[in-house]
Amino acid sequence: MKYISTRGNVEAKGFIDTVLMGLADDGGLMVPSEIPVISAATLEEWRSLSYQDLFLKIFAYYTNDEIPYEDLQEMAYTSYANFRAPEVTPMHQVSDSLYVLELFHGPTFAFKDVALQFMGELYSYISKKQNEIIHILGATSGDTGAAAIQGVRGKEGIKICILHPHGKVSKVQELQMTTVDDSNVLNLSVEGNFDDCQKVIKDLFGDLDFKSRYHLRAINSINFVRILAQSVYYFYAYLQIEDSAEKKINFSVPSGNFGNIFSGYLAKRMGLPINKLIIATNENNILERFVNTGEYKPGGFTSTYSPSMDIQVASNFERYLYYLIGEDAEKLSAYMSKLQSEGKIMIEGEDLQQVQQDFVALGVKNDQCLNTISKYQQEHGYLLDPHTACGIAAYEAFNGLDEIGITFATAHPAKFDEAIQLIDIKQEFPAQIEALFAMSQHQTVVEHDKDEIVRQLQAFYG
Ligand SMILES: *Cc1c(COP(=O)(O)O)cnc(C)c1O
């Protein structure tokens, strides 16, 4: 398997080089040159596999034997040993037609752990094997940073620096990042908003000279290995349902950067018989507008109860667009230039029909989100976090008669207690979260100033 850039100007790469590259050097995103297709018979053979063994089966199609099987196996098992559920991502049945796939049993109580625990192991492995210095650099609105830090804390050969907007992440998210006292972790708390942080990171990665001199590596979902690791639980969930081959199974996915839902698109292209892929967003509904009208136009940011989905530019959208227009890198590059110059893209005609076959989408309003949390607490005694509630509301809107809906629970409700309190629900915090409040914090508050941030980084890298 080779990997190529959506924009066509990067020489084909292997698996490890693709992981190390992150954003493609031509500004595009790396994708497999062809998507392997898994037969229905093979799928049935996978039915009794553990999460880890299923992970290994799927990765085997993508890693080109660049990593010996025993090594990959050890990484998969180590990655998921920290999860609080033996199934890794357990299914919770809510009603005859609704299952919730709980993706929040990792160290930071959000779904990002599923991919980032593995990515931490993988970076550490590459660092040892290839004698590579790895300096992870990223910006976060909360969950990614915490999960990435937990993925690599204390690991030899790796240093991680995460920028977050000062005072603008939830209390639990802040504590999860800043109470880590390993010396390979640097938290920069930037006086500014998430976009300011992201802009600095983009500038630093865009400077190819700086990127290679300091061995910068990315952890956001532009990295293909995250997409692949997330596709595993689509297969896992599907296989947990008895006689799934005879049923119509929909997935409803709380979405922001289009990463998690793109993993579902990949799973479907790999042959997993998914009926509907439901995109759930909040009032930042760029993806809903895209599916319904074909217009993709970032703009007008709103703060909501589901902050991890408060995103305007869905970075993985480029991957989907690439497949939509027939894997034509030249055409894709023209679309991306248009997005840059005109601030929007328009998809029409047969392409738009294809979009509407691939996805349905709902932008869930703030009050509908809270109402959904109340309703499921009252009727089913099951507490949803605000992101998951958006997914459930979208499931309710699109799940047809005789269809089964699997909704992803992307975070534990304790992570977003600020919203839960608004509807007078009192929850008990898990012990791991409760303990954070008594720990001391380590972070450096910096101005929103690229030069200052570069100085901090140079001092940290030594
Ligand atoms: C990151 C995140 C999302 C959005 O996932 P994408 O892959 O960016 O679409 C949804 N819910 C929670 C809790 C998250 O942390």
PDBQT file of the ligand as one rigid body, heavy atoms in Angstrom, charges set to zero:
ROOT
HETATM    1  C1  LIG A 501     -13.274  15.951  18.793  1.00  0.00    +0.000 C 
HETATM    2  C2  LIG A 501     -14.647  15.690  19.295  1.00  0.00    +0.000 A 
HETATM    3  C3  LIG A 501     -15.744  15.608  18.396  1.00  0.00    +0.000 A 
HETATM    4  C4  LIG A 501     -15.603  15.869  16.903  1.00  0.00    +0.000 C 
HETATM    5  O1  LIG A 501     -14.878  14.872  16.229  1.00  0.00    +0.000 OA
HETATM    6  P1  LIG A 501     -14.297  15.127  14.769  1.00  0.00    +0.000 P 
HETATM    7  O2  LIG A 501     -13.464  13.949  14.467  1.00  0.00    +0.000 OA
HETATM    8  O3  LIG A 501     -13.497  16.402  14.860  1.00  0.00    +0.000 OA
HETATM    9  O4  LIG A 501     -15.465  15.282  13.831  1.00  0.00    +0.000 OA
HETATM   10  C5  LIG A 501     -16.984  15.265  18.921  1.00  0.00    +0.000 A 
HETATM   11  N1  LIG A 501     -17.162  15.071  20.251  1.00  0.00    +0.000 NA
HETATM   12  C6  LIG A 501     -16.146  15.161  21.131  1.00  0.00    +0.000 A 
HETATM   13  C7  LIG A 501     -16.415  14.949  22.579  1.00  0.00    +0.000 C 
HETATM   14  C8  LIG A 501     -14.856  15.461  20.694  1.00  0.00    +0.000 A 
HETATM   15  O5  LIG A 501     -13.839  15.541  21.573  1.00  0.00    +0.000 OA
ENDROOT
TORSDOF 0
